[in-house]
């Protein structure tokens, strides 16, 4: 019910404008046809044909846009039909006007308002619906490299379980880190920088640094 009420408030004025303007344009076309020999039901039929042709051509233009048939700068058949209907409608309205500037303006107003209302309805029906935002991909954290081999008794200690010496794999890795640091910064690596890069304790970082310097 609320959706219908919103639709009525939003589209209702345009529909009322289209109905009133269409009735005025219809009357002018019917009177023009009657004055030129098309009397009786034929004058009504001519007025209906011209007005409905404009509506039908506008709908076909909308359908061409949806299906991709309408191309920029290309004259399509619905556009040609709509143009012809507009010319006939305006000509019939001007034929019923007094031969003054304001007479022509007031007589052309119903036809112009009818065409404007149709274009507004067509524009609203082709408005794209907002699409739901695509969920952003969740990146899984990459696993940290294994610094200490499996034969090490304690990863925080980093010493061989047989003789308490530093694990060779850890020493080799620390040497590569120290060499990269020296090549990048032009000075030897410090204990804090080595500890932060390897994620080890202060004591183990000191022992590794001492080993590297004495090697």
C-alpha positions as CSV (number, residue, x, y, z in Angstrom):
1,X,0.0,0.0,0.0
2,X,2.8,2.4,0.8
3,X,4.6,1.6,-2.4
4,X,1.4,2.3,-4.4
5,X,1.0,5.6,-2.5
6,X,4.6,6.6,-3.3
7,X,4.1,5.6,-7.0
8,X,0.8,7.6,-7.1
9,X,2.5,10.7,-5.6
10,X,5.4,10.4,-8.0
11,X,3.7,9.5,-11.2
12,X,0.2,10.7,-10.6
13,X,0.8,14.4,-11.6
14,X,2.4,13.3,-14.9
15,X,-0.5,11.0,-15.7
16,X,-3.0,13.7,-15.0
17,X,-1.0,16.1,-17.2
18,X,-0.9,13.6,-20.0
19,X,-4.6,12.9,-19.8
20,X,-5.6,16.6,-19.8
21,X,-3.2,17.6,-22.5
22,X,-4.1,14.6,-24.6
23,X,-7.8,15.5,-24.4
24,X,-7.1,19.0,-25.5
25,X,-4.9,17.9,-28.4
26,X,-7.5,15.2,-29.3
27,X,-10.2,17.9,-29.5
28,X,-8.2,20.1,-31.8
29,X,-7.4,17.2,-34.1
30,X,-11.0,16.0,-34.2
31,X,-12.3,19.5,-35.0
32,X,-9.7,20.0,-37.8
33,X,-10.7,16.6,-39.3
34,X,-14.4,17.5,-39.2
35,X,-13.7,20.9,-40.9
36,X,-11.9,19.1,-43.7
37,X,-14.6,16.5,-44.7
38,X,-13.9,13.8,-42.1
39,X,-17.2,14.0,-40.2
40,X,-18.8,11.7,-37.7
41,X,-16.8,8.8,-36.2
42,X,-14.1,9.3,-38.7
43,X,-12.9,12.5,-37.1
44,X,-12.7,10.7,-33.8
45,X,-10.8,7.9,-35.4
46,X,-8.2,10.3,-36.9
47,X,-7.6,12.0,-33.5
48,X,-7.2,8.6,-31.8
49,X,-4.8,7.4,-34.5
50,X,-2.5,10.4,-34.2
51,X,-2.4,10.5,-30.4
52,X,-1.9,6.7,-30.0
53,X,0.8,6.8,-32.8
54,X,2.8,9.2,-30.7
55,X,2.4,7.0,-27.6
56,X,3.3,3.8,-29.5
57,X,6.4,5.4,-31.1
58,X,7.6,6.6,-27.7
59,X,7.2,3.1,-26.3
60,X,9.1,1.6,-29.3
61,X,11.9,4.0,-28.7
62,X,12.1,2.9,-25.1
63,X,12.1,-0.8,-26.2
64,X,14.9,-0.1,-28.7
65,X,17.0,1.4,-25.9
66,X,16.5,-1.6,-23.7
67,X,17.4,-4.1,-26.4
68,X,20.3,-2.1,-27.8
69,X,18.8,-1.4,-31.2
70,X,19.0,2.4,-30.8
71,X,22.4,3.7,-31.8
72,X,23.6,7.3,-31.3
73,X,23.2,9.4,-34.4
74,X,21.0,6.8,-36.2
75,X,17.5,7.7,-37.3
76,X,15.2,4.8,-36.4
77,X,11.7,4.0,-37.5
78,X,10.1,4.8,-34.1
79,X,11.8,8.2,-34.1
80,X,10.6,8.9,-37.6
81,X,7.0,7.9,-36.7
82,X,7.1,10.0,-33.5
83,X,8.3,13.0,-35.4
84,X,5.4,12.6,-37.9
85,X,2.9,12.3,-35.2
86,X,4.2,15.4,-33.5
87,X,4.0,17.4,-36.7
88,X,0.5,16.3,-37.4
89,X,-0.6,17.0,-33.9
90,X,0.9,20.5,-33.8
91,X,-0.5,21.3,-37.3
92,X,-4.0,20.4,-36.2
93,X,-3.7,22.5,-33.0
94,X,-2.4,25.5,-34.9
95,X,-5.2,25.2,-37.5
96,X,-7.7,25.8,-34.7
97,X,-5.9,28.9,-33.4
98,X,-6.6,32.5,-33.9
99,X,-4.2,34.0,-36.4
100,X,-2.2,35.7,-33.6
101,X,1.0,34.9,-31.8
102,X,-0.8,34.1,-28.5
103,X,-3.5,32.2,-30.4
104,X,-0.8,29.9,-31.9
105,X,0.9,29.6,-28.5
106,X,-2.2,28.7,-26.6
107,X,-3.4,26.3,-29.3
108,X,-0.1,24.5,-29.4
109,X,0.1,24.2,-25.6
110,X,-2.0,21.0,-25.2
111,X,0.0,19.1,-27.9
112,X,3.3,20.2,-26.4
113,X,2.3,19.3,-22.9
114,X,1.1,15.9,-24.1
115,X,4.4,15.1,-25.7
116,X,6.3,16.4,-22.7
117,X,4.3,14.1,-20.4
118,X,5.0,11.1,-22.6
119,X,8.7,11.9,-22.7
120,X,8.7,12.1,-18.8
121,X,7.0,8.8,-18.5
122,X,9.4,7.2,-21.0
123,X,12.4,8.7,-19.1
124,X,11.2,7.3,-15.8
125,X,10.6,3.8,-17.2
126,X,14.1,3.6,-18.6
127,X,15.8,4.7,-15.4
128,X,18.3,2.0,-14.3
129,X,17.7,0.3,-11.0
130,X,20.6,0.6,-8.5
131,X,22.6,-2.5,-8.4
132,X,23.8,-4.1,-5.1
133,X,27.5,-3.5,-4.5
134,X,29.6,-6.6,-5.1
135,X,31.2,-8.0,-2.0
136,X,34.9,-7.3,-1.8
137,X,37.1,-10.4,-1.8
138,X,38.5,-11.5,1.5
139,X,42.2,-12.1,1.2
140,X,43.5,-14.9,3.3
141,X,46.7,-14.0,5.2
142,X,49.8,-15.6,3.7
143,X,51.6,-18.0,6.0
144,X,54.7,-16.8,7.6
145,X,58.0,-18.5,6.5
146,X,59.3,-21.3,8.7
147,X,62.5,-19.9,10.2
148,X,63.5,-22.9,12.3
149,X,63.7,-26.5,11.1
150,X,61.6,-29.3,12.8
151,X,64.6,-30.7,14.6
152,X,64.8,-27.6,16.8
153,X,63.6,-28.3,20.3
154,X,62.1,-24.8,20.9
155,X,61.4,-22.3,18.1
156,X,61.8,-19.4,20.6
157,X,65.2,-20.8,21.7
158,X,66.3,-21.8,18.1
159,X,69.0,-24.2,19.4
160,X,69.7,-27.7,18.3
161,X,68.3,-30.3,20.8
162,X,71.6,-32.3,20.7
163,X,74.3,-29.9,21.8
164,X,72.5,-26.6,22.5
165,X,74.1,-24.9,19.5
166,X,72.2,-22.5,17.2
167,X,70.3,-24.3,14.4
168,X,72.3,-24.1,11.1
169,X,69.1,-23.2,9.2
170,X,68.4,-20.3,11.5
171,X,71.9,-19.1,11.2
172,X,71.9,-19.2,7.4
173,X,68.6,-17.4,7.3
174,X,69.9,-14.7,9.7
175,X,73.0,-14.3,7.5
176,X,70.8,-13.7,4.5
177,X,68.8,-11.1,6.4
178,X,71.9,-9.4,7.6
179,X,73.4,-9.3,4.1
180,X,70.2,-7.9,2.6
181,X,70.1,-5.2,5.3
182,X,73.7,-4.2,4.7
183,X,73.2,-4.0,0.9
184,X,70.1,-1.9,1.3
185,X,71.2,0.5,4.1
186,X,75.0,0.3,3.8
187,X,75.6,-0.6,7.4
188,X,75.5,-3.7,9.5
189,X,72.2,-4.9,11.0
190,X,71.5,-4.2,14.6
191,X,70.2,-6.6,17.2
192,X,66.8,-5.0,17.4
193,X,66.4,-5.0,13.6
194,X,67.4,-8.7,13.4
195,X,65.0,-9.5,16.3
196,X,62.1,-7.7,14.7
197,X,62.7,-9.3,11.3
198,X,63.0,-12.9,12.6
199,X,60.5,-12.6,15.5
200,X,62.8,-14.1,18.1
201,X,63.8,-13.1,21.6
202,X,66.5,-10.5,22.5
203,X,68.8,-13.2,23.8
204,X,68.5,-15.3,20.6
205,X,69.0,-12.2,18.4
206,X,72.1,-11.3,20.4
207,X,73.5,-14.9,20.0
208,X,72.8,-14.9,16.2
209,X,74.4,-11.5,15.8
210,X,77.5,-12.6,17.7
211,X,77.7,-15.8,15.6
212,X,77.5,-13.8,12.4
213,X,80.2,-11.4,13.4
214,X,82.6,-14.1,14.5
215,X,81.9,-16.3,11.4
